[in-house]
Amino acid sequence: MKLGVIGLGRMGGNIARRLMRDGHEVVAFDRSDAAVAALASDGAIASLGVGDMREKLGDNAIYWVMLPAGEPTEQTIAEIAAAGVAGETVIDGGNSYYKDDVRRAATLQEKGMHYVDVGTSGGVWGLERGYCMMIGGEEAVVCRLDPIFATLAPGIGNIPRTPRSDTADARAEQGYIHTGPVGSGHFVKMVHNGIEYGLMQAYAEGFDILKGKSAEHLPEAERFDINLTDVAEVWRRGSVISSWLLDLCARQLAEDPGLDRFRGDVADSGEGHWTIEAAMEEAVPAHVLTSALYARYRSRVEHTFGDKLLSAMRFGFGGHVEGPK
């Protein structure tokens, strides 16, 4: 199929390359001329912008927008919509808020244009491993775009197959699904990322406890100098908590056991926050996911006013004095 890819960053560029490897024709645009030139050297058709892309795509154009959530995506889709015509399709493969998808789709629908939201997981490894995709949109439109998704998906690979009903959607074990109407794809990906926060926090806290077991304030006989690199490696092999995230932990610890090149300021991209909002709207308790989100906020400050108030209360009721600075 022929499609335009707008946004050639760490994921967008590799999505375009994976598509081209399988014979799809890609028209590429990015604000960075260097990024466009690099992709053109790999076989893409360079584009100067949305208008130029439309001319090069022809009728029933397909645009895959792979930009940061918020204003960059909002402006680009608005630009496509302003000059768009019936039959064209916009795919948002970034991490947009699902309620924004619903609003944008309604605007495009007025012009006979289609909107598909694709929650895309795979990160910088997607070029080789493929991308897990959660897709929201009209069924007929999603089916028409299936060759694109089938190319980007990882496929069955060597993962053991789960016994499933004969009526189960075969796309799921290929690594992509149609989740339902517009917005549902990004909603499922949002919760996926909320869970990701929780899993990452569990690993981080567990390894922190292991590392702290050598602290001098512990009884000498109970101090253990545990090799975290070895622990990460052995847990990867047959343990109940093995995962790709643990694989990444093992790799980083092997390269830099003290993780000295990291400051520990942990960013959040929005999905964790939105997941907690959804939990509150649905009155669903989400203790772990909420705690993991707040831990990321906490990582970006040294001491807050709240920390000071905690110390003040501890001093007030128990005479507890803060330790040395």
Stockholm file with secondary structure:
# STOCKHOLM 1.0

chainA/1-325         MKLGVIGLGRMGGNIARRLMRDGHEVVAFDRSDAAVAALASDGAIASLGVGDMREKLGDNAIYWVMLPAGEPTEQTIAEIAAAGVAGETVIDGGNSYYKDDVRRAATLQEKGMHYVDVGTSGGVWGLERGYCMMIGGEEAVVCRLDPIFATLAPGIGNIPRTPRSDTADARAEQGYIHTGPVGSGHFVKMVHNGIEYGLMQAYAEGFDILKGKSAEHLPEAERFDINLTDVAEVWRRGSVISSWLLDLCARQLAEDPGLDRFRGDVADSGEGHWTIEAAMEEAVPAHVLTSALYARYRSRVEHTFGDKLLSAMRFGFGGHVEGPK
#=GR chainA/1-325 SS CEEEEECCSTTHHHHHHHHHHTTCEEEEECSCHHHHHHHHHTTCEECSSHHHHHHHHCTTCEEEECCCTTHHHHHHHHHHHHHCCTTCEEEECSCCCHHHHHHHHHHHHTTTCEEEEEEEECGGGHHHHCCEEEEESCHHHHHHTHHHHHHHSCCSTTSCCCCCCTTSCTTGGGTEEEEESTTHHHHHHHHHHHHHHHHHHHHHHHHHHHHHTTCTTSCGGGCCCCCHHHHHHHHTTTCTTCCHHHHHHHHHHHHCTTCTTCCCCCCCCSHHHHHHHHHHHHTCCCHHHHHHHHHHHHTTCSCCHHHHHHHHHHHHHHCCCCCCC
#=GC SS_cons         CEEEEECCSTTHHHHHHHHHHTTCEEEEECSCHHHHHHHHHTTCEECSSHHHHHHHHCTTCEEEECCCTTHHHHHHHHHHHHHCCTTCEEEECSCCCHHHHHHHHHHHHTTTCEEEEEEEECGGGHHHHCCEEEEESCHHHHHHTHHHHHHHSCCSTTSCCCCCCTTSCTTGGGTEEEEESTTHHHHHHHHHHHHHHHHHHHHHHHHHHHHHTTCTTSCGGGCCCCCHHHHHHHHTTTCTTCCHHHHHHHHHHHHCTTCTTCCCCCCCCSHHHHHHHHHHHHTCCCHHHHHHHHHHHHTTCSCCHHHHHHHHHHHHHHCCCCCCC
//
